[in-house]
């Protein structure tokens, strides 16, 4: 079993990450994740496969980045950007490791 991420940083903000069995919006629609920037909280639907949970966390963190830097990205743009960079990270693992190594993070 993979360790779940409990905290994530988007610039100067730290978000606590919580996992719930069932996540729904106000209309009762199932959600993969949800960002609460004022509470510095991200909630992820833990009934999803771990890869989908990680993708959802990346998506919600992208919302956090948009909020932090006042980009004003709407859902469609966040979705596009998070998918692109999530795929880039996966497809270029050695490059990411090198960045982290030279940044003193590995």
Helices and strands as residue ranges (DSSP letters): E 7-10, E 13-20, E 33-36, G 37-39, E 41-45, H 50-68, H 75-91, H 93-102
